[in-house]
Amino acid sequence: MPAEAGPAKVGAREQAACLAFAVRLVWRADRRRLIEVVAAQLASALGIMALILLVRNVSGSVIAAGTGPGAGGGRQAIVSVVLIVAISSLGGVLRLFSSSRNRVLAAKADRHVISTVLASATRAELARFEEPVFHDALQRAVFASRSQPTMVVTMLVAASQAVLTVVAVGAAFALLAWWLLPFALLSALPVVRAARAERNAGYGLHRSLAEDRRMRQYVEQLLTGREGAKEVRALDLGPVLRDRWDAEYRREIDETVSWQRGSLRTRVLARLGADALILVVIGAVWWLIGSDVVSLPTAVAAVTGLFLMTSRVQALGATLNGIGEALYYLMDLRTFAAETDGDAAAPVVPRRASPPVPGGPAGDGFTGLTAESVDFTYPGAPRPALRGVGLTVRRGEFIALVGENGSGKTTLAKILAGLYPPDRGRLVLDGTPVPDPARLRETCAPVFQDFLRYKFTAADSIAFGRTDAPPDAAAVVAAAERAGAHRFLERLPRGYDTVLGKEFSDGCDLSLGQWQRLALARAFYRDSPFLILDEPTASLDPQAEADLGDRLRALCADRTVLLISHRFSAVRGADRIYVMADGSVVEEGSHEELMAENGTYARLFRLQALPYHDDHRPLSHR
């Protein structure tokens, strides 16, 4: 995607909202430790204020009373030194306490915020995952979730501490030479403005690199993951992929160097300008001393206070700029969460339902599902995937969906499963239009051809079919038996408790056909009234395919089934067959009816059966 121009200007209201958002997230992560950190920081600030006032008052008393061994000023100086050491020691202890608590708070806040991002991502509609902009937003939200909320709260407390310190130093400074106070504030202005320019440029670079970083992470996954290890080595892709990874990283480094070069020049000029202003003030004070307008002790104290005040104001400016920079990233997190679930800080409340019953499907009220004139286009696609599709599945029916690759079969299945909302047309469930795809997901159990291979225990992999109730061990075994998976699962080293992944200790892998049976068991465990089976026998050997094909209708006798398959032997016994081509339903009927029509279905059926005829001869090579 093209690089974005840079961050939009963040107004005061948006900044306040982001600050409140950060505080709310950290508060919900661990409110007790947050209170402890804030209390420690504020106590440390009060200690600094007390030190400044103590040194000022005691110094005046010592000078007035004299410094001889027996003088009251000497005794008072000793007492003041003891108090200073005690306050400094207490401040050090408070800093250690705050640092310790802050580490734990950061870890808890990190967990809470990343959990929020993950929850928001899982609630995003499937169509969003077809959009590069969504993936960039997700990338930035994940980046922002890494310690940014804790950082904002910590810097906010540090800024409060700095404000108190500036007030304390400024009060003492104003008593010495109040007329120099504006110069101390002005000297910090160039540095603060330069830091703000660096912040804006840095965030603009961060946004422009989101897609490049995603590509780099993808290449890293190919090079380090088990899934791609076989093909990467077979095709000797390692050097090529490493070169691509290096090129992506080189671009980020080059742009970072360019950004830092310009930023360094701006900040150096700003610092030199601030220091030049201080030198002008010192020259003016020197002239005032020569003109007997200001005494030498007052001038020395004033210049010392100027340096101290300037450093404190610049430190406060840097802290505020740090907060402003973090707010940009927090805005990404807040925007992403708002777009996906409305309130990132809201806790996730799981749905409650009864556990699955091995004997019969949930949702016994299911009577049928109809697609009426459904159109659908994938985001960014140049042409529609579905056009005017009409289809009906009724309770207890065994429906088949066939057609050539790219005809729209799987897309239609995803819409019927509630994974995509149609662009036009409507879906009618049990005689009622369905405006919310989530309603469809509750009644459907899909098994797609590109099913996931969960690297958890075999029992977990099956029980993931229904997560709104505690796992039921008996139902897990029953689902495995129906899918023909029980025999090989019980022979695993730890049976159903075996982790399915060689990457983990004591883990085992399965064959592709076994993984497919496991996916089918997961659908049976879901115990939904409507099953969508997308090529459920594609990864099985011929014998296993024949066995499962013969049993499939019996296994699903108490459910409505939509079967997508290129194997016409598996669909010829369906109650009704829909034939798709170029995103539309072009034929409908039983096997016998469609063969009699001698159309697309008949042509594809004969073409598939041709290699099995005894009189078939392979084409000779010329």
C-alpha positions as CSV (number, residue, x, y, z in Angstrom):
1,M,0.0,0.0,0.0
2,P,1.3,3.5,-0.6
3,A,2.9,5.3,2.2
4,E,0.6,7.6,4.1
5,A,1.3,11.3,4.3
6,G,1.7,11.4,8.1
7,P,-0.3,11.7,11.2
8,A,-3.3,13.9,11.3
9,K,-3.3,16.8,13.8
10,V,-4.6,15.6,17.2
11,G,-6.8,18.1,18.9
12,A,-7.0,18.7,22.7
13,R,-10.2,16.8,23.0
14,E,-8.8,13.7,21.2
15,Q,-5.6,13.9,23.3
16,A,-7.7,14.0,26.5
17,A,-9.8,11.1,25.2
18,C,-6.6,9.1,24.5
19,L,-5.2,9.9,27.9
20,A,-8.5,8.8,29.6
21,F,-8.4,5.6,27.4
22,A,-4.9,4.8,28.6
23,V,-5.6,5.4,32.2
24,R,-8.8,3.3,32.0
25,L,-6.9,0.3,30.4
26,V,-4.1,0.4,33.0
27,W,-6.6,0.9,35.8
28,R,-8.5,-2.3,34.8
29,A,-5.3,-4.2,34.4
30,D,-4.1,-3.6,38.1
31,R,-5.7,-0.7,39.9
32,R,-3.8,-1.4,43.2
33,R,-0.4,-1.2,41.7
34,L,-1.3,1.9,39.7
35,I,-2.3,3.7,42.9
36,E,1.0,2.6,44.5
37,V,3.0,3.9,41.6
38,V,1.2,7.2,41.5
39,A,1.5,7.6,45.3
40,A,5.3,6.9,45.1
41,Q,5.9,9.3,42.3
42,L,3.9,12.1,44.0
43,A,5.7,11.5,47.3
44,S,9.0,11.7,45.5
45,A,8.0,15.0,44.0
46,L,7.0,16.4,47.4
47,G,10.4,15.2,48.7
48,I,12.2,17.2,46.0
49,M,10.2,20.3,46.8
50,A,10.9,19.8,50.5
51,L,14.7,19.5,49.8
52,I,14.7,22.7,47.8
53,L,12.9,24.7,50.4
54,L,14.9,23.1,53.2
55,V,18.3,24.0,51.6
56,R,17.1,27.5,50.9
57,N,15.8,28.2,54.4
58,V,18.7,26.6,56.2
59,S,21.3,28.3,54.0
60,G,19.8,31.7,54.9
61,S,19.8,30.8,58.6
62,V,23.4,29.6,58.6
63,I,24.6,32.8,56.8
64,A,22.7,35.0,59.3
65,A,23.8,33.1,62.4
66,G,27.4,32.5,61.5
67,T,29.2,29.2,60.9
68,G,31.5,28.8,63.9
69,P,31.6,25.5,65.7
70,G,29.6,26.9,68.5
71,A,27.3,28.9,66.5
72,G,23.6,28.0,66.2
73,G,24.0,28.1,62.5
74,G,26.6,25.3,62.6
75,R,24.3,23.1,64.6
76,Q,21.4,23.9,62.3
77,A,23.6,23.1,59.3
78,I,24.3,19.6,60.8
79,V,20.6,19.0,61.4
80,S,19.8,20.2,57.9
81,V,22.4,17.8,56.3
82,V,20.9,14.9,58.3
83,L,17.4,15.9,57.1
84,I,18.7,16.2,53.5
85,V,20.3,12.8,53.6
86,A,17.2,11.3,55.2
87,I,14.9,12.8,52.6
88,S,17.2,11.8,49.8
89,S,17.4,8.2,51.1
90,L,13.6,8.1,51.4
91,G,13.4,9.4,47.8
92,G,15.7,6.7,46.6
93,V,13.6,4.0,48.4
94,L,10.5,5.4,46.8
95,R,12.1,5.3,43.4
96,L,13.1,1.7,43.8
97,F,9.6,0.9,45.1
98,S,8.0,2.7,42.2
99,S,10.3,0.9,39.6
100,S,9.5,-2.5,41.1
101,R,5.7,-1.9,41.1
102,N,5.9,-0.4,37.6
103,R,7.5,-3.5,36.1
104,V,4.6,-5.7,37.4
105,L,2.1,-3.1,36.3
106,A,3.6,-2.9,32.8
107,A,3.4,-6.7,32.5
108,K,-0.2,-6.8,33.6
109,A,-1.2,-3.9,31.5
110,D,0.6,-5.5,28.5
111,R,-1.4,-8.6,28.9
112,H,-4.7,-6.8,29.3
113,V,-4.2,-4.4,26.3
114,I,-3.0,-7.2,24.0
115,S,-5.9,-9.3,25.1
116,T,-8.1,-6.3,24.1
117,V,-6.5,-6.1,20.6
118,L,-6.9,-9.9,20.1
119,A,-10.6,-9.7,21.2
120,S,-11.2,-6.8,18.8
121,A,-9.5,-8.7,16.0
122,T,-11.6,-11.8,16.5
123,R,-14.8,-9.8,16.5
124,A,-14.0,-8.2,13.2
125,E,-16.1,-9.4,10.3
126,L,-14.4,-11.8,7.9
127,A,-14.6,-9.3,5.0
128,R,-12.3,-7.0,6.9
129,F,-9.5,-9.5,6.5
130,E,-9.6,-9.1,2.8
131,E,-8.6,-5.4,3.2
132,P,-4.9,-4.4,3.4
133,V,-5.9,-1.2,5.3
134,F,-7.4,-3.4,8.0
135,H,-4.2,-5.4,8.3
136,D,-2.2,-2.2,8.6
137,A,-4.5,-0.9,11.3
138,L,-4.2,-4.2,13.1
139,Q,-0.4,-4.0,12.8
140,R,-0.3,-0.5,14.3
141,A,-2.8,-1.5,17.1
142,V,-0.6,-4.5,18.1
143,F,2.5,-2.1,18.1
144,A,0.6,0.4,20.2
145,S,-0.5,-2.3,22.7
146,R,3.1,-3.1,23.6
147,S,3.6,-1.0,26.8
148,Q,2.2,2.2,25.3
149,P,-0.7,2.6,27.8
150,T,1.6,1.9,30.7
151,M,4.1,4.3,29.3
152,V,1.6,7.1,29.0
153,V,0.4,6.7,32.5
154,T,4.0,6.5,33.8
155,M,4.9,9.6,31.9
156,L,1.8,11.4,33.0
157,V,2.8,10.8,36.6
158,A,6.3,11.8,35.8
159,A,5.0,15.0,34.2
160,S,2.9,15.7,37.4
161,Q,6.1,15.2,39.4
162,A,8.0,17.5,37.0
163,V,5.3,20.2,37.3
164,L,5.6,20.1,41.1
165,T,9.4,20.3,40.8
166,V,9.2,23.2,38.4
167,V,6.8,25.0,40.7
168,A,9.2,24.4,43.7
169,V,12.3,25.5,41.8
170,G,10.4,28.4,40.2
171,A,9.2,29.6,43.6
172,A,12.8,29.7,44.9
173,F,14.1,31.2,41.7
174,A,11.4,33.9,41.7
175,L,12.5,35.1,45.1
176,L,16.1,35.5,43.9
177,A,15.5,37.0,40.5
178,W,11.9,36.9,39.3
179,W,12.8,39.0,36.2
180,L,14.8,36.1,34.8
181,L,11.9,33.6,35.0
182,P,10.5,34.4,31.5
183,F,13.9,33.7,29.9
184,A,14.1,30.3,31.6
185,L,10.7,29.4,30.0
186,L,11.7,30.9,26.6
187,S,14.9,28.9,26.5
188,A,13.0,25.7,26.5
189,L,10.7,26.6,23.7
190,P,13.0,25.7,20.7
191,V,13.9,22.3,22.2
192,V,10.2,21.5,22.8
193,R,9.2,22.5,19.3
194,A,12.0,20.4,17.8
195,A,11.0,17.4,19.8
196,R,7.4,17.8,18.6
197,A,8.6,17.9,14.9
198,E,10.6,14.7,15.5
199,R,7.6,13.1,17.1
200,N,5.4,13.8,14.1
201,A,8.0,12.7,11.6
202,G,8.7,9.5,13.6
203,Y,5.0,8.6,13.7
204,G,4.5,9.3,10.0
205,L,7.4,6.9,9.3
206,H,5.8,4.3,11.6
207,R,2.5,4.5,9.6
208,S,4.2,4.3,6.2
209,L,6.2,1.1,7.2
210,A,3.2,-0.9,8.5
211,E,2.8,-3.0,5.4
212,D,6.5,-3.5,4.9
213,R,6.8,-4.8,8.5
214,R,3.9,-7.2,7.8
215,M,5.7,-8.5,4.7
216,R,8.9,-9.0,6.7
217,Q,7.0,-10.9,9.4
218,Y,5.5,-13.1,6.8
219,V,8.9,-13.9,5.3
220,E,10.2,-14.6,8.8
221,Q,7.4,-17.1,9.4
222,L,8.2,-18.9,6.1
223,L,11.9,-19.1,7.1
224,T,11.3,-20.2,10.7
225,G,8.0,-22.1,10.7
226,R,7.5,-25.8,10.4
227,E,4.7,-25.4,7.9
228,G,7.0,-24.0,5.2
229,A,10.2,-25.8,6.1
230,K,9.8,-28.6,3.7
231,E,9.0,-26.6,0.5
232,V,11.5,-23.9,1.4
233,R,14.3,-26.5,1.5
234,A,13.0,-28.5,-1.5
235,L,13.0,-25.4,-3.7
236,D,16.1,-23.9,-2.1
237,L,14.1,-20.7,-1.3
238,G,16.2,-19.8,1.8
239,P,18.6,-17.3,0.0
240,V,15.8,-15.7,-2.0
241,L,13.6,-15.2,1.0
242,R,16.5,-13.9,3.1
243,D,17.3,-11.4,0.4
244,R,13.6,-10.2,0.4
245,W,13.6,-10.0,4.1
246,D,16.9,-8.0,4.0
247,A,15.5,-5.7,1.4
248,E,12.4,-4.9,3.4
249,Y,14.6,-4.3,6.5
250,R,17.1,-2.2,4.5
251,R,14.3,0.2,3.4
252,E,13.2,0.7,7.0
253,I,16.7,1.3,8.1
254,D,17.4,3.8,5.3
255,E,14.2,5.8,6.0
256,T,15.0,5.7,9.8
257,V,18.5,7.0,9.1
258,S,17.1,9.8,6.9
259,W,14.5,10.7,9.5
260,Q,17.1,10.7,12.3
261,R,19.6,12.8,10.2
262,G,17.0,15.5,9.7
263,S,15.8,15.3,13.3
264,L,19.3,15.5,14.7
265,R,20.0,18.7,12.7
266,T,16.8,20.3,13.9
267,R,17.4,19.4,17.5
268,V,21.0,20.5,17.5
269,L,20.0,23.9,16.1
270,A,17.2,24.2,18.7
271,R,19.6,23.4,21.5
272,L,22.2,25.8,20.3
273,G,19.5,28.5,20.0
274,A,18.4,27.8,23.6
275,D,22.0,27.9,24.9
276,A,22.6,31.2,22.9
277,L,19.6,32.8,24.7
278,I,21.1,31.8,28.1
279,L,24.5,33.3,27.1
280,V,22.7,36.5,26.2
281,V,21.0,36.6,29.6
282,I,24.3,35.9,31.4
283,G,25.9,38.8,29.4
284,A,23.1,41.0,30.4
285,V,23.5,40.0,34.1
286,W,27.3,40.7,33.8
287,W,26.5,44.2,32.5
288,L,24.1,44.8,35.4
289,I,26.8,43.8,37.9
290,G,29.2,46.3,36.3
291,S,26.5,49.0,36.5
292,D,25.9,48.2,40.2
293,V,22.3,47.4,39.5
294,V,22.6,43.8,40.8
295,S,25.0,42.6,43.5
296,L,27.4,39.8,42.8
297,P,25.9,37.2,45.2
298,T,22.4,37.9,43.8
299,A,23.7,37.6,40.2
300,V,25.5,34.2,41.0
301,A,22.4,32.9,42.6
302,A,20.2,34.1,39.8
303,V,22.4,32.5,37.1
304,T,22.5,29.2,39.0
305,G,18.8,29.3,39.4
306,L,18.4,30.0,35.6
307,F,20.4,26.9,34.7
308,L,18.4,24.8,37.2
309,M,15.0,26.2,36.1
310,T,15.9,25.8,32.4
311,S,16.9,22.1,32.8
312,R,13.7,21.4,34.7
313,V,11.5,23.1,32.2
314,Q,13.2,21.3,29.3
315,A,12.8,18.0,31.1
316,L,9.1,18.8,31.6
317,G,8.8,19.7,27.9
318,A,10.5,16.4,26.9
319,T,8.1,14.4,29.1
320,L,5.1,16.2,27.6
321,N,6.4,15.5,24.1
322,G,6.8,11.8,25.0
323,I,3.2,11.7,26.1
324,G,2.2,13.4,22.9
325,E,4.1,10.8,20.8
326,A,2.6,7.9,22.7
327,L,-0.9,9.4,22.2
328,Y,-0.5,9.0,18.5
329,Y,0.1,5.3,18.9
330,L,-2.7,5.0,21.4
331,M,-5.0,6.7,18.9
332,D,-4.3,3.7,16.5
333,L,-5.2,1.3,19.3
334,R,-8.3,3.2,20.3
335,T,-9.5,3.6,16.7
336,F,-9.0,-0.1,15.9
337,A,-10.9,-1.2,19.0
338,A,-13.7,1.3,18.3
339,E,-14.0,0.0,14.7
340,T,-14.3,-3.6,15.7
341,D,-16.2,-3.7,18.9
342,G,-17.0,-0.2,20.1
343,D,-15.2,-0.3,23.5
344,A,-11.7,-1.7,23.8
345,A,-11.7,-1.6,27.6
346,A,-14.9,-3.5,27.9
347,P,-14.5,-7.0,29.3
348,V,-15.4,-10.0,27.1
349,V,-18.4,-11.8,28.4
350,P,-18.5,-15.4,27.0
351,R,-21.8,-16.8,25.8
352,R,-23.4,-19.4,27.9
353,A,-25.1,-22.4,26.5
354,S,-25.9,-26.0,27.3
355,P,-23.2,-28.6,26.5
356,P,-23.6,-30.6,23.3
357,V,-25.7,-33.7,23.4
358,P,-24.1,-36.6,21.4
359,G,-27.5,-37.9,20.4
360,G,-29.0,-35.0,18.4
361,P,-28.3,-31.6,16.9
362,A,-28.8,-28.3,18.6
363,G,-31.3,-25.9,17.3
364,D,-34.1,-28.4,16.6
365,G,-36.3,-25.5,15.4
366,F,-34.3,-25.3,12.1
367,T,-36.7,-25.7,9.2
368,G,-34.7,-24.3,6.3
369,L,-32.4,-21.6,4.8
370,T,-32.9,-19.7,1.6
371,A,-30.6,-17.4,-0.4
372,E,-32.6,-15.0,-2.5
373,S,-30.9,-13.2,-5.4
374,V,-27.6,-12.9,-3.5
375,D,-24.7,-10.8,-4.9
376,F,-21.3,-10.6,-3.3
377,T,-18.0,-9.0,-4.3
378,Y,-14.8,-9.4,-2.3
379,P,-13.3,-6.1,-1.1
380,G,-11.0,-4.8,-3.8
381,A,-12.0,-7.5,-6.3
382,P,-12.6,-6.3,-9.9
383,R,-15.7,-8.5,-10.4
384,P,-18.4,-10.1,-8.3
385,A,-17.9,-13.6,-6.9
386,L,-21.7,-14.3,-6.8
387,R,-24.4,-12.8,-9.0
388,G,-28.1,-13.3,-8.3
389,V,-27.7,-16.7,-6.6
390,G,-30.8,-18.4,-5.3
391,L,-30.7,-21.6,-3.3
392,T,-32.8,-23.4,-0.7
393,V,-31.9,-26.1,1.9
394,R,-34.7,-27.6,4.0
395,R,-34.6,-29.6,7.2
396,G,-33.2,-33.1,6.7
397,E,-32.2,-32.6,3.1
398,F,-28.9,-33.6,1.6
399,I,-28.0,-30.9,-0.9
400,A,-24.9,-30.9,-3.2
401,L,-23.1,-27.9,-4.8
402,V,-20.9,-28.6,-7.8
403,G,-19.1,-26.6,-10.4
404,E,-15.6,-25.9,-11.8
405,N,-12.9,-24.1,-9.7
406,G,-13.7,-20.4,-9.3
407,S,-17.5,-20.8,-9.9
408,G,-18.3,-19.4,-6.4
409,K,-19.2,-22.6,-4.5
410,T,-17.0,-21.9,-1.4
411,T,-18.0,-18.2,-1.4
412,L,-21.7,-19.1,-1.3
413,A,-21.0,-21.6,1.5
414,K,-19.3,-18.8,3.5
415,I,-22.3,-16.6,3.1
416,L,-24.7,-19.3,4.1
417,A,-22.5,-20.0,7.2
418,G,-22.8,-16.3,8.2
419,L,-19.1,-15.4,7.5
420,Y,-19.9,-12.7,5.0
421,P,-23.0,-10.6,4.6
422,P,-24.4,-10.5,1.0
423,D,-24.0,-7.2,-0.9
424,R,-27.5,-7.6,-2.4
425,G,-30.3,-10.0,-1.9
426,R,-31.2,-11.6,1.4
427,L,-30.9,-14.7,3.5
428,V,-34.1,-16.2,5.0
429,L,-33.7,-18.5,8.0
430,D,-36.8,-20.5,9.2
431,G,-39.0,-18.1,7.2
432,T,-37.5,-14.9,8.7
433,P,-35.0,-12.6,7.0
434,V,-31.6,-12.6,8.7
435,P,-30.0,-9.2,9.1
436,D,-27.2,-10.4,11.4
437,P,-24.8,-13.0,10.1
438,A,-24.1,-14.1,13.7
439,R,-27.5,-15.8,13.7
440,L,-26.5,-18.0,10.9
441,R,-23.2,-18.9,12.6
442,E,-25.2,-20.2,15.6
443,T,-27.0,-22.8,13.4
444,C,-24.2,-23.9,11.2
445,A,-21.1,-26.2,11.5
446,P,-18.8,-25.7,8.5
447,V,-15.9,-27.8,7.4
448,F,-13.9,-26.0,4.8
449,Q,-11.3,-27.5,2.6
450,D,-8.6,-25.2,4.0
451,F,-9.4,-26.2,7.7
452,L,-7.0,-25.2,10.5
453,R,-4.7,-27.8,12.1
454,Y,-4.8,-26.7,15.8
455,K,-1.5,-27.5,17.6
456,F,-3.3,-28.4,20.8
457,T,-4.4,-31.7,22.2
458,A,-6.7,-33.9,20.1
459,A,-9.5,-33.4,22.6
460,D,-9.1,-29.6,22.4
461,S,-9.1,-29.7,18.6
462,I,-12.5,-31.4,18.6
463,A,-14.0,-29.5,21.5
464,F,-13.2,-26.2,19.7
465,G,-16.3,-27.0,17.7
466,R,-18.4,-25.6,20.5
467,T,-16.8,-23.2,22.9
468,D,-19.8,-21.7,24.7
469,A,-19.9,-24.6,27.2
470,P,-17.2,-26.6,29.1
471,P,-15.8,-29.5,27.0
472,D,-17.7,-32.8,27.3
473,A,-15.3,-35.8,27.1
474,A,-18.0,-38.2,26.1
475,A,-19.2,-35.9,23.3
476,V,-15.6,-35.5,22.1
477,V,-15.3,-39.3,21.7
478,A,-18.7,-39.7,20.1
479,A,-17.9,-37.0,17.6
480,A,-14.5,-38.7,16.8
481,E,-16.3,-42.1,16.3
482,R,-18.8,-40.6,13.9
483,A,-16.0,-39.0,11.9
484,G,-13.9,-42.2,11.9
485,A,-11.1,-40.6,13.9
486,H,-11.5,-42.5,17.2
487,R,-9.3,-45.5,16.2
488,F,-6.2,-43.5,15.3
489,L,-6.6,-41.0,18.2
490,E,-6.8,-43.6,20.9
491,R,-3.5,-45.1,19.6
492,L,-1.6,-41.8,20.0
493,P,1.0,-41.8,22.9
494,R,-1.4,-40.0,25.3
495,G,-4.6,-40.7,23.5
496,Y,-6.9,-37.7,23.2
497,D,-4.5,-35.7,25.4
498,T,-1.7,-35.9,22.9
499,V,-0.6,-32.5,21.5
500,L,-0.9,-32.5,17.7
501,G,2.4,-30.8,16.7
502,K,6.0,-31.9,16.4
503,E,7.1,-28.4,17.5
504,F,6.0,-29.2,21.1
505,S,7.2,-31.7,23.7
506,D,5.8,-35.2,23.3
507,G,3.8,-33.9,20.3
508,C,2.7,-36.0,17.3
509,D,1.6,-35.1,13.8
510,L,-1.2,-36.6,11.8
511,S,-1.6,-37.4,8.1
512,L,-3.6,-35.0,5.9
513,G,-6.5,-37.4,5.8
514,Q,-6.4,-37.8,9.6
515,W,-6.4,-34.0,10.0
516,Q,-9.5,-33.9,7.8
517,R,-11.3,-36.5,9.9
518,L,-10.5,-34.4,12.9
519,A,-12.0,-31.4,11.3
520,L,-15.1,-33.4,10.5
521,A,-15.3,-34.6,14.2
522,R,-15.1,-30.9,15.2
523,A,-18.2,-30.2,13.1
524,F,-20.0,-33.2,14.6
525,Y,-19.1,-32.0,18.1
526,R,-20.6,-28.6,17.3
527,D,-23.9,-30.4,17.0
528,S,-25.5,-27.9,14.8
529,P,-28.6,-28.6,12.6
530,F,-26.9,-27.4,9.4
531,L,-23.6,-28.9,8.2
532,I,-21.6,-27.4,5.4
533,L,-19.0,-29.8,4.1
534,D,-16.5,-28.4,1.6
535,E,-14.6,-31.3,-0.1
536,P,-14.7,-33.5,3.1
537,T,-13.0,-36.4,1.4
538,A,-10.4,-34.5,-0.7
539,S,-7.5,-35.6,1.5
540,L,-8.5,-39.2,2.0
541,D,-7.2,-42.2,0.2
542,P,-9.6,-44.0,-2.2
543,Q,-10.6,-46.6,0.3
544,A,-11.2,-44.1,3.1
545,E,-13.0,-41.8,0.7
546,A,-15.3,-44.6,-0.5
547,D,-16.0,-45.7,3.1
548,L,-16.8,-42.1,4.3
549,G,-18.8,-41.4,1.2
550,D,-21.0,-44.4,1.8
551,R,-21.5,-43.5,5.4
552,L,-21.8,-39.7,5.1
553,R,-25.5,-39.6,4.5
554,A,-26.1,-42.0,7.4
555,L,-23.8,-40.0,9.7
556,C,-25.7,-36.8,8.9
557,A,-29.2,-38.3,8.8
558,D,-30.4,-36.0,11.6
559,R,-29.0,-32.9,10.0
560,T,-29.4,-30.7,7.0
561,V,-26.2,-31.0,4.8
562,L,-24.8,-28.9,2.1
563,L,-22.0,-30.9,0.4
564,I,-19.5,-29.2,-1.9
565,S,-17.5,-31.7,-3.9
566,H,-15.6,-32.2,-7.2
567,R,-16.2,-36.0,-6.7
568,F,-19.5,-36.7,-8.6
569,S,-19.7,-40.1,-7.0
570,A,-20.2,-38.4,-3.7
571,V,-23.0,-36.1,-4.9
572,R,-25.1,-38.3,-7.2
573,G,-27.3,-39.5,-4.3
574,A,-28.1,-36.0,-3.1
575,D,-31.7,-34.9,-2.8
576,R,-31.0,-31.9,-5.0
577,I,-27.8,-30.7,-6.8
578,Y,-27.0,-27.1,-7.6
579,V,-24.6,-26.5,-10.4
580,M,-22.6,-23.2,-10.4
581,A,-20.7,-21.4,-13.1
582,D,-19.2,-17.9,-13.1
583,G,-20.8,-17.0,-9.8
584,S,-24.3,-18.1,-10.7
585,V,-26.5,-21.1,-10.3
586,V,-27.0,-22.5,-13.8
587,E,-28.7,-25.8,-13.1
588,E,-30.7,-27.5,-10.3
589,G,-32.2,-30.9,-9.9
590,S,-31.5,-34.5,-9.0
591,H,-28.7,-36.5,-10.6
592,E,-31.2,-38.2,-13.0
593,E,-32.9,-35.0,-13.9
594,L,-29.6,-33.2,-14.6
595,M,-28.2,-36.1,-16.7
596,A,-31.4,-36.0,-18.7
597,E,-31.0,-32.3,-19.3
598,N,-27.5,-33.1,-20.8
599,G,-26.2,-29.7,-19.7
600,T,-23.2,-28.6,-17.6
601,Y,-23.6,-31.2,-14.9
602,A,-23.9,-34.1,-17.4
603,R,-20.8,-32.9,-19.3
604,L,-18.7,-32.7,-16.1
605,F,-20.0,-36.0,-14.9
606,R,-19.1,-37.8,-18.1
607,L,-15.7,-36.0,-18.2
608,Q,-14.9,-37.2,-14.7
609,A,-16.1,-40.8,-15.4
610,L,-14.2,-41.1,-18.7
611,P,-10.8,-42.3,-17.3
612,Y,-12.6,-45.2,-15.6
613,H,-14.2,-46.7,-18.8
614,D,-12.5,-49.8,-20.1
615,D,-12.4,-48.5,-23.6
616,H,-10.7,-45.3,-22.6
617,R,-7.2,-44.8,-24.2
618,P,-4.7,-42.2,-23.1
619,L,-3.7,-39.7,-25.7
620,S,-0.4,-40.6,-27.5
621,H,2.5,-38.2,-27.3
622,R,3.7,-36.8,-30.6
